[in-house]
């Protein structure tokens, strides 16, 4: 509900984050994206953090907005390290900074 109120909603013809990323581009701002460690397979049905990150990163790439990433939580899922690495390396420098937070026992 809060995303809908703020205007962050997607339809078949609307990317809800496009306007926000465009505003960041016009003001030379960087976007900070948490959740670089999350995988779809470890979350409830209907939740897709990987798709959401891909959508937002696509908008950032289109508008030339730089991205800083963060891990989200101590999930206890070792695969999260691989997902962070993939997000850092796959976009030719789009994500050029990662703040590693909430270090847990799996570190």
Secondary structure, DSSP 4 states (H G I P E B T S, - for coil): -HHHHHT---BTTB-TTHHHHHHHHHTTPPEEEE-TT--GGGS-TT--HHHHHHHHHHHHHHHT--EEEE-------THHHHHHHHHHHTTTTSEEEEE--S--TT-
